[in-house]
Amino acid sequence: MSNRELGRWQQHKHIGDYGWGIILCVIILCCVGMWAVYYACLHDLKVIDPVRTTMMQCL
C-alpha cells in the first residue's frame, strides 16, 4: 500500500463513517424475514416447535 492509500484508510477508520442507514435496513429486513419464517412455521402442521425452527434458521 502506498502512503496515500494508507492515509485514506486511517481517515475512514472511525465507526461513524460506516453506512448506518444501510446497516439499519439490513437488520430490519432480517427481522421481517425471521418473522415470516416464524409465521409460516406456526401454520405448518408438520412443525412441532416454530420458535426452535425460527432460531435454527436465524443461526
N, C-alpha and C positions, 0 to 999 in steps of 0.2 A: 504494500500500500504506500502511496506517496503521502507526503506530509499534508497536502491539500485534502485528500480523501480522509485521512485520519482526523484532521481538524473538523471536517464536516460531520464525521461520526460522533465526535465528542460534543458538538453543538446540539445534536438531536438525541442525546442520551437521557435527557430529563423525562420523567414519567408523564409530564403534561404534554409532551409532544406526540403522544400516541393518539390515534383517532378514536376518541371515546364514543363518538356517535356511532361509529361502525361496530365497536365492541358491544355497546348497549343494544343495538339492533340484533346482533348475533345472539346475545343472551335472551332477548325477548323471543326470537324465533325458536330457540332451543326449548324454552318453556312452553310455547304453544305446541311444539312437536311432541313434547312429553305428555302434555295434557291430551292431545289427540290419541296417543298410544294408550293412555290410561282409559280414556272414554271408549275406545274400540275394544279393549280387553274386558271392560266392565260389562259390555253387552254380548260378549262371546261366551257361549255356553261351555266351551271346551277349556277355558282358562279358569283355574281354581282360585288363584290369588292375583288379581290385577295389579296390586301395589308391587308385589315381588317382580312380576313381569316388567312393569314400568322401570323399576330400579335396575333390573338386569339390562334393559335397553339403554338406560342412561349411562351405565358403566361401559 
